Amino acid sequence: MFSVLNKRKQNFFDWPYKDNHTCKQVGAKLFYDQGIQGNDYLLAFLTEYNKVYSRRFRVDGKIPEEFSCKDMSSEEYARWAKLARQTRNDYLDGKITGEEMLTKIKAN
């Protein structure tokens, strides 16, 4: 585990680690990967999040009249992302089930 010796609220150092990465970069990624590993609902959440993220960024350079039915504007994406984050947090806090989380975040 990477430790912190100062009073700032950090989990990892900014020190060089491997392959020009810092302990903070490597540790945060490992911590995240271990958190979703083995949790099928969080993996499905990540898949849906990436799908919607792609829908948002493929419209760059298009005018609204050129949007397909699956394209998403910046405003629509911002609203969806806020809902998705809150829904994921509710799942992690045990307020809703994994099935409920996935139902709520499914983008049409």
C-alpha positions as CSV (number, residue, x, y, z in Angstrom):
1,M,0.0,0.0,0.0
2,F,1.1,3.5,-0.7
3,S,1.2,5.8,2.4
4,V,1.0,9.5,3.0
5,L,3.0,11.3,5.6
6,N,1.6,14.8,5.4
7,K,-1.7,16.2,6.7
8,R,-3.3,16.7,3.3
9,K,-6.2,14.4,2.5
10,Q,-4.4,12.0,0.0
11,N,-4.2,8.3,-0.4
12,F,-1.0,8.2,-2.5
13,F,2.2,10.1,-3.0
14,D,3.3,12.2,-6.1
15,W,6.6,10.4,-6.1
16,P,7.9,8.6,-9.3
17,Y,7.0,5.0,-9.4
18,K,7.3,3.0,-12.6
19,D,7.2,3.8,-16.3
20,N,7.1,7.6,-15.7
21,H,4.0,7.3,-13.5
22,T,3.6,8.5,-10.0
23,C,2.5,6.4,-7.0
24,K,-0.7,8.5,-7.1
25,Q,-1.5,7.5,-10.6
26,V,-0.7,3.8,-10.2
27,G,-2.3,3.5,-6.7
28,A,-5.5,5.3,-7.7
29,K,-5.9,3.0,-10.7
30,L,-5.2,-0.1,-8.7
31,F,-7.6,1.0,-6.0
32,Y,-10.4,1.7,-8.5
33,D,-9.8,-1.6,-10.4
34,Q,-9.9,-3.6,-7.2
35,G,-13.1,-1.9,-6.2
36,I,-15.1,-2.9,-9.3
37,Q,-13.4,-6.3,-9.8
38,G,-15.9,-9.1,-9.2
39,N,-18.8,-6.7,-9.0
40,D,-20.9,-7.4,-12.1
41,Y,-23.2,-4.4,-11.5
42,L,-20.3,-1.9,-11.3
43,L,-18.8,-3.4,-14.4
44,A,-22.1,-3.1,-16.2
45,F,-22.4,0.5,-14.9
46,L,-18.9,1.3,-16.4
47,T,-19.9,-0.2,-19.8
48,E,-23.1,1.9,-19.9
49,Y,-21.2,5.0,-18.8
50,N,-18.6,4.5,-21.6
51,K,-21.4,3.9,-24.1
52,V,-23.1,7.2,-23.2
53,Y,-19.8,9.1,-23.1
54,S,-19.2,8.0,-26.7
55,R,-22.7,9.1,-27.7
56,R,-21.9,12.5,-26.4
57,F,-18.5,13.0,-28.1
58,R,-19.4,11.7,-31.5
59,V,-21.6,14.8,-32.0
60,D,-18.6,17.2,-31.9
61,G,-18.7,19.3,-35.1
62,K,-22.3,18.4,-35.8
63,I,-25.2,20.9,-35.7
64,P,-28.4,19.8,-33.8
65,E,-30.2,19.0,-37.1
66,E,-27.5,16.5,-37.9
67,F,-27.9,14.5,-34.6
68,S,-29.1,10.9,-34.9
69,C,-31.6,9.6,-32.4
70,K,-28.8,8.2,-30.3
71,D,-26.5,11.3,-30.3
72,M,-26.4,13.3,-27.1
73,S,-25.8,17.0,-26.5
74,S,-23.5,18.4,-23.8
75,E,-26.5,19.4,-21.7
76,E,-28.2,16.0,-22.0
77,Y,-24.9,14.3,-21.2
78,A,-24.4,16.5,-18.1
79,R,-27.8,15.7,-16.8
80,W,-27.4,12.0,-17.5
81,A,-23.9,11.9,-15.9
82,K,-25.2,13.6,-12.7
83,L,-28.0,11.1,-12.5
84,A,-25.6,8.2,-13.1
85,R,-23.2,9.3,-10.4
86,Q,-25.9,9.8,-7.9
87,T,-27.4,6.4,-8.8
88,R,-24.1,4.7,-8.4
89,N,-23.5,6.3,-5.1
90,D,-27.0,5.2,-3.9
91,Y,-26.0,1.6,-5.0
92,L,-22.7,1.8,-3.2
93,D,-24.5,3.1,0.0
94,G,-26.9,0.2,-0.2
95,K,-30.0,2.4,-0.8
96,I,-30.8,0.6,-4.1
97,T,-30.0,-2.8,-5.7
98,G,-27.7,-3.3,-8.6
99,E,-30.6,-4.1,-10.9
100,E,-32.3,-0.8,-9.9
101,M,-29.1,1.1,-10.6
102,L,-28.8,-0.4,-14.0
103,T,-32.4,0.3,-14.8
104,K,-32.1,3.9,-13.8
105,I,-29.0,4.7,-15.8
106,K,-30.0,2.9,-19.1
107,A,-30.0,5.6,-21.8
108,N,-32.6,5.2,-24.5
